[in-house]
Amino acid sequence: MENNKTNKVVLFQGIKTLIFAALSLLMGPVLLSFAFSKPNDKLYIPLLIVGCLVCVFAIFLIFKGIRLIMNSMFKKN
């Protein structure tokens, strides 16, 4: 008989990843709005690049967190 219990360690790791994704989802657009508010400033390009990278990283963390949660519930070991 199979043991289909949820792996709690992997589940909490997935939840932690989604929390970091939520923080990145908030921080990325804030950095982008700072960059777009002053296009003539010398920090325009660095803020724009960092803001875009944080947004892409947030999307990556969302997929990774959801995958970890699904693996914790449905993975057969």
C-alpha positions as CSV (number, residue, x, y, z in Angstrom):
1,M,0.0,0.0,0.0
2,E,1.3,3.4,-0.9
3,N,2.0,6.2,1.6
4,N,0.6,9.4,0.0
5,K,1.3,11.9,2.8
6,T,2.3,15.5,2.2
7,N,6.0,16.1,2.7
8,K,5.9,19.0,5.1
9,V,9.5,20.1,4.7
10,V,9.1,20.6,1.0
11,L,5.7,22.2,1.5
12,F,7.1,24.8,3.9
13,Q,10.0,25.4,1.5
14,G,7.5,26.1,-1.3
15,I,5.5,28.5,0.9
16,K,8.7,30.3,1.8
17,T,9.6,30.6,-1.9
18,L,6.1,32.1,-2.6
19,I,6.6,34.6,0.2
20,F,9.9,35.8,-1.4
21,A,8.0,35.9,-4.7
22,A,5.4,38.2,-3.2
23,L,8.0,40.5,-1.8
24,S,9.7,40.6,-5.2
25,L,6.3,41.3,-6.9
26,L,6.0,44.4,-4.7
27,M,9.6,45.5,-5.0
28,G,10.0,45.2,-8.8
29,P,7.2,47.6,-9.9
30,V,8.2,50.1,-7.2
31,L,11.8,50.2,-8.6
32,L,10.4,50.6,-12.1
33,S,8.1,53.4,-11.1
34,F,11.1,55.2,-9.4
35,A,13.1,54.8,-12.7
36,F,10.2,56.0,-14.9
37,S,9.5,59.0,-12.6
38,K,12.9,60.6,-13.3
39,P,14.1,59.6,-16.8
40,N,16.8,62.3,-16.9
41,D,18.5,61.1,-13.7
42,K,21.8,59.3,-13.8
43,L,20.3,56.2,-12.0
44,Y,17.6,55.8,-14.7
45,I,19.2,52.9,-16.5
46,P,20.5,51.0,-13.4
47,L,17.1,51.2,-11.7
48,L,15.3,50.2,-14.9
49,I,17.6,47.1,-15.3
50,V,17.3,46.1,-11.6
51,G,13.5,46.6,-11.6
52,C,13.1,44.4,-14.7
53,L,15.4,41.7,-13.3
54,V,13.4,41.7,-10.0
55,C,10.2,41.3,-11.9
56,V,11.5,38.4,-13.9
57,F,13.0,36.8,-10.7
58,A,9.5,37.1,-9.1
59,I,7.9,35.2,-11.9
60,F,10.6,32.5,-11.7
61,L,10.0,32.2,-7.9
62,I,6.2,31.9,-8.4
63,F,6.7,28.9,-10.7
64,K,9.3,27.3,-8.5
65,G,7.2,27.7,-5.4
66,I,4.1,26.3,-7.0
67,R,6.2,23.4,-8.3
68,L,7.6,22.7,-4.9
69,I,4.1,22.7,-3.3
70,M,2.8,20.4,-6.0
71,N,5.8,18.0,-5.5
72,S,5.2,17.9,-1.8
73,M,1.6,16.8,-2.2
74,F,1.7,14.6,-5.2
75,K,5.3,13.2,-5.5
76,K,5.5,9.4,-5.0
77,N,8.7,8.4,-3.3
